[in-house]
Amino acid sequence: MIWSLIILCGVITFLIRFIPLSGIISSDLPLSVKHTFKYIPLAVLTPIIVNDLSIIENNNLFLIENFKLYAALIAIIVSIIWNNVLATISIGMASFLILSNI
């Protein structure tokens, strides 16, 4: 039973990746589907980032001594002001290093 589920999951995963690249279906998507694609990175990355920023050790929630959270807030402000990925990452990492060593 377990092996059949593993094989089924492998076949489904293969088909999900193969069918769009093979040309079996048309590559022209409706405009509404194309517009929703821009929200996929936001929906996928937000839970990962929030989880990493909020839980530090032993699944405890720390807000006052959380240097990653403060560095992320600085990076968000930099991102809003300059709209530059390199500046956001550089200043965010630098602020985390400075805050964690103070």
Secondary structure, DSSP 8 states (H G I E B T S, - for coil): -HHHHHHHHHHHHHHHHHHHHHTSS-S---HHHHHHGGGHHHHHHHHHHHHHHHB-STT-B-SSS-HHHHHHHHHHHHHHHH--HHHHHHHHHHHHHHHHH-
